Amino acid sequence: MALLEIENLSVEFPSQNGIMHAVDGISLSLEEGEVLGIVGESGSGKSVTMMALMGLVAYPGRVKADKLRFAGHDLLALSDRERSKLTGKDVAMIFQEPTTSLNPCFTIGFQLTETLRLHLKLDHKAAKRKAIELLEQVGIPAPESRLKAYPHQLSGGMNQRVMIAMAIACNPRLLIADEPTTALDVTIQAQILDLLRSLQKERGMALVLITHNMGVVSDMAQRVAVMYAGQIMEEQSAHALFNTPQHPYTEALLSALPERSDGSARLATIPGMVPGLYDRPAGCLFAPRCAYATEHSRNERPLLRAWQDGMVRCHYPLGDPGREAAILRDTPVVAMETAA
């Protein structure tokens, strides 16, 4: 049995002008000790998917799923209190901005020991000793004195390390890192990622890494899910995805990496933006920005299907031998003549 099982997860936000599908039918699974990367542009639904798992989608958001199970527990059947106890101890999340996630009114020591006392039932002295050990483990110098500091008295990198210490305090089985290096300089980013990598291996945690940085994913993840407009476009092993991407969106993301540049002054870009409530296309959600779009893909939405050793949501996967013939078949003659 997988550690995490998600089937047909949807998150909707109703408004006066309609329903925004922030997450639209996501299915994922995760094994013990596995590292899964979730990538995509801002607005793709990456963070909201994990917030739904944690039970943190606020009203008026609505969460629906055919299955939402963690470690054999049906999260949908648990009460809010039971779910909070389970996810608070066995599932931990590192949020994007440590300076906004930490409470500026309380010391680092208070916020860290509160977690330990709540979930591990430690007394004050034991919680303080454990807090010092955790700060040492995440590489914070003079940890005992740091317990008395407030978040604004620490650097962004230090605050991020505090967030990691809080996340691993109860030895979770699953750690979710949501853009853990946002707003940090390159040197500190590397240190934080090395820290996460070593903690994951040392503790055998499963890790979900949400990021825009494809380089980070290639270095850390075993499997990658590419999200766009609330849907999974492609899911493959990290090695296969970086060497033989199957979805045009994945190909476009990889083409925009500086290390894959052809040496020209300008990097490759993807025209347009992720669709919102008012500009959601009828067919493939990526069709308005896709270089290979046809009338068929603009009018009929593809399903996520097994392809080679992974999954892909495309009428014309890049590795399909009959792809060019299918594109020609589904492209109107008038459009072809105009292009010529």
Secondary structure, 3 states (H helix, E strand, C coil): CCCEEEEEEEEEEEECCEEEEEEEEEEEEECCCCEEEEECCCCCCHHHHHHHHHCCCCCCCEEECCEEEECCEECCCCCHHHHHHHHHHHEEEECCCHHHHCCCCCCHHHHHHHHHHHHHCCCHHHHHHHHHHHHHHCCCCCHHHHCCCCHHHCCHHHHHHHHHHHHHCCCCCEEEEECCCCCCCHHHHHHHHHHHHHHHHHHCCEEEEEECCHHHHHHHCCEEEEEECCEEEEEEEHHHHHHCCCCHHHHHHHHCCHHHCCCCCCCCCCCCCCCCCCCCCCCCCCHHHCCCCCHHHHHCCCCCEEECCEEECCCCCCCCCCHHHHHHHHCCHHHHHHHC
